[in-house]
Amino acid sequence: MTEQAILDAAARLEAGALVAFPTETVYGLGADAENPAAVAAIYAAKGRPQDHPVIVHVAPGADLDYWAADVPDEARKLARAFWPGPLTMIVKRHAHIPDAVSGGQDTVGIRCPSHPVAMALLAAFKGGKGGVAAPSANKFGNVSPTTAQHVRDEFNEEFGAGAMTVLDGGASQVGIESTIVDLSRLATHGPVLLRPGHIGAAEIAAVIGAMPAAPDAAAPRASGTLESHYAPKAPVALADTARLPSLLTTLAGRGRHVAVIRYSPMLVQASAQELLPNEPAGYAFGLYAALRTMDRADVELILVETPPQHDAWLGINDRLRRAAFGSAGIIDRFLTAE
């Protein structure tokens, strides 16, 4: 990625255009966070509900007090510990920050990404003092992109018409979206883990001295927390390791075209399959690309070997649960259908 490409992309952002760029988690579709019309263009391109907030990405060393009406000590500690990195913090939004980025709420999600292209873009945008609103660069609810080609596949017509620019920074290193922790209600609720990710609750607790709680009914809405999300076009279902080989054999015998994503070294019968690493970092890195590959195989069902339930796999299990939402009972329907 050349310096000129970064400067050109920053200029496009300042002019109100959209720019897709890599972060260490997934690729984001960015716009000037202080330009409501530009942010509205993100919502329109993605087909995103207007009340679903986006995350504001800032450069290293950004002034949190510019974005937040109240910056608790916990937020400053977490920023020192994990920024640049895959942690988003929800804080009370400063009055001058447009509510377009928060879905009409009085909070705002902020993070500082660690991908070198993202950091360079944020440093060039408004001299490092601006913020780029950027949800994942895909149609709303679809599998998030982890390569520039994934983004082009999602927005082929828009890029072909020159309405968007994409910066290619290679494959995203983490592969699933950032951890989101709510710090906007510390006095009444303490920290709340709204979305698990690469940075775990225990790591957050080690920095701020309090374990984040599970989301409650009054928690702020946050990116990627709807029950159905991160889903390919084909339905997704999970199956335990012990059941998977016989289940696939039975479905194949019934003429079903089924893909499988697994991490165990077993022999299985499937129309298409991906073997991911048997450890959370490598699995997360390959998960979204595997889902996209299986979707292109034109199958009726994507079966995923149920991952381990340890804390280190919490973010992965969260994404798979949302990807499989609405597919309950589909395996039994396939097995009983004549």
N, C-alpha and C positions, 0 to 999 in steps of 0.2 A: 504494500500500500504506500503510495507516494505522498509526500508532504502536500503537493499541489492538490491531490484528490481529497485530502482531508480539508484543506482550506476551501475548496470548491463546495464540499458538502456543508461546511459550516456556513458559508455564504448563502446556500440554498435554504438552510434552516432559518437564517436571519430574514430571508425574503418571504418566509411563510410556507415554504415547500416541505414535503415529507422526505425523510432520509431513513432508510433501513441500515442498521449498523450492528456489528457483532458485539455481544458482551460475553463474559465468561459463562453465563448461564444459558441463554438462548439469544437469537437475533431479535432486536427491538425495532419497531416502526416509530420513528421519532419526529417530533415537531416542537417548536418553541413553546415551552410550558406557559409563557406569559402572553401568548397570542391565542385568544379563544377561537378565532376562525381557523387557525392552523390545527389546534387540538380537535376541533370539530371535524376536520378533514380526516384525522385518524379514525374517529368513530365511524364516519361514512365509509371509508375504505374497508374497514374490518367488518362492518355490519354489527358494531358493538352497541349494546344498550347504553343510553345516555346516563343512566344512574350507576354504571359500573366504572369505578375510578381507575385512573392510570397512575403509574409510578413516575416520579420526577427524578431524572438522573442528573447528578451534579459532579463537577470536577473535584479532584482531591484538594482538600483545604477549603472547600466551599464554606460560606458563612451560613450556618444553620439558622441563625437568628433572622436572616433575611426571609427564609421560607416558613418558619414556625413562629407562632405567637408566643409559645412557651417551649423552651428547650430544657427538658429535665436533665439532671446530672447523668442519669442512666443512659440517655441518648448520646451524650458526649463520650461516655466511657465506651459504649459499644462502637461508636464511630472510630475511636482510637484503636480499638482492638481488632475490628473486622473490615474497616474501609481502607483502601478499595477492596471490595469483595461482595459476595452474594448475600447481603443482608439488607432488607428494606425495613425502615422504621416508620411507623405511623405516629404522627404528632399533630397537635393543633395547628391548623393552617393560619398563616398570617393574613390579615384582612385584605392586603393588596394583591394577594395571589388569586388568580381567577378560579372560581369554583368549577370551571370546566374540567380541571384535572382531578377533582375529588368527587365527581358525580353528585354535586350539590351538597356534600357533607362539609362539616367545619374542620375536617382533618386533611392531611396530605401525606402521601407515602413518598419517602426520599431514600435514594441509595446512591452510592458511588461505585460504579463498576470497575473491575480490575483489568479487563481486556485492554491491551495497549492501543488498539484502534479506537475503542470507545473513549479511553482517557485522552488520546490526542484530539479527537473530535470535540470533546467537552472543553478541553483547554483552549481550542481555537474559537469555539462558539462564544461570542460576546466577550472575548478575552478571558474566558474561564469563569465568568461571573453569571452566566445564564444557566438555565435548567432545561433539559430536554425531556418532555413527556414521552414515554415510550412503553406501550404494552408490547407483547410479543408480535412479531411481524407475520401474522397469519390471519385468515378469516376467523371471526369470533367463534370460539368453541372447538376449533380444529387443533390438531397436533401442532405444538410449537416448533418453529424452525431452528435447526442448529447449524445450518450451512447457508451460504448466500444462494445456492441453487434452490434450496427449499423455499426461500422467500420469492424467488422468481417464479417458481411453480405456482405459488399461491396467488401472485399478483401479476400474472403474465401480461394482461392487457394494459394495466397501469404502467408497468415499466416500459412496455413497448411504445406507449404513447408519450413517454418522457415525463409522466406526472410524478414519478418517484425516482430516487437514486438509491442504489444499494452499494455499500462498502463491503468488500469481501475480505474477511479476516480469518478465513479458515473455519474449521469446525469449532464450535463452542466447547470449552474444556470441561465445564461442569455438566451441562446437558439437561438439567431441569431448572425451573425458575427459582428465584431467590427465596430464602426464608423471609417471612413477614412477621414482625413482632409489633404489637400495638402498645405504644407508650403514652397514649393520649388520655388514659384514665387511671393513672397510677394510684392516685389517692383513694379511689373507690374499688378498683379491680386489680391493681398491680399490673405487671406485664402479662400480655396475652399472646399466645402463639396462634396467629391467624392462618398461616400457611407454612408447613414444614419444608425444609430444604436442606442444602448442603451443610449449613451451620445449624447444629442441633440445639435443643432446649437446654441441655446440660452445659453446653459451651456458653450460651447466653447467661445462664445462672452463675457460672463461674466468674463472670465479669461484673454483674450487677448485684449479686448476692440474693437473688430471688428467682425461683423457678417459674417460667411462664406457665400460665394456666391455659386450659382449653378454651376455645371460643364460646362466648355466651350469646344469648339472643340479642343483646343490645350492642354487641361489638360493631365497630365500623365495617362497612362493606370494603372489601379489598380485592385486588386483582387475582383472578384465577381461583376463586373460592366457591363458585357455583357447584352444585352437585354434579352436573354434567359438564365436563370440560376436557380438554386435551384428547379429544376423541377422533379416531380415523373414521372414514366412511363405513367400513365394515364393522359390524358389532364385535365387541371385545368381551371375552369371558375368561375367568380365572379357573384353573384346575390344579388340585394338589399334585405333587410330584408322583406319588404312588399310583394315582389314577390315570395320569396323562397318557402313557403308552397304549393301554387297552382302550381308552376312550377314543384316541385318534384312529386306532385300527378299526373300531366299530363304526365310526363316522365315515371313514374311507370306504368301508364295505357297503355303506348305504349310499355311496355315490356323492357324499358331501365334499365340497372343496374347502378345506380348512388349512389355515396357516398356523404355525406355532412359534412362539418366542419362549425359549427355555434357557436355563443356566446349568442344568445338570447334563453330564456327558452320557446321554442315553440314546439308543436307537429308536427313532419314532417314524411313523408313516404319516406324511403330510404333503399337501400340495406345494407348500413353501415353508421354509423355516429359517430362523436366526438363532444362533447360539451366542449369548451374551456372557460376559465374565461373571464368575461366582463371587463377586465382591461389590459393594455398593457404588464405589466411585466409577469403576469401569462399566457397571450395569447402567448407571444413570447416563454416562457419556453416550452410550449406544442406544438407549431406549427409544427416543423419538425417531431417530433415523430408521430403526428396525420397524416401528409401527408404520412409517411411511412406505418402506419397502414392501411390507406385507400387504398394505392397502393396494399397491400397484399390481399385486399378483392376482387380482380379480377373484378373491375368495369370498365365501359366504360367511365366514367366521374367523376371527383371530383368537386363538387360544393362547393364554399366557400362563406359564408355570408359576404358581403362586410363590412370590419371593419370601424369604425369611421374614419373620415378624420382629426382629431386633430393632432397637431404636435407630441404628445406623441406616436402616432401610425405610424409615418412616416417610421421608419425602417421596421415595419411589412408590411405596404402597398407596400413598395419598393420590398420586397422579393416576395410577392404574385403577383405583377405585372410581375416580371421576370418569376415566375413559370408558369403564365398563358400566357406568350408571345407565339404567334403562334396559340392560340386557339380562336382567334376572330371569332365570328359567329357560333361557334360549337353548342351553345344552339339552335339557330334558325334552324340549319341543322337537329338536333335531332327532333325538333318539326315538321318540314315539311317533313321529310323523310317518305316514305310509308313503 
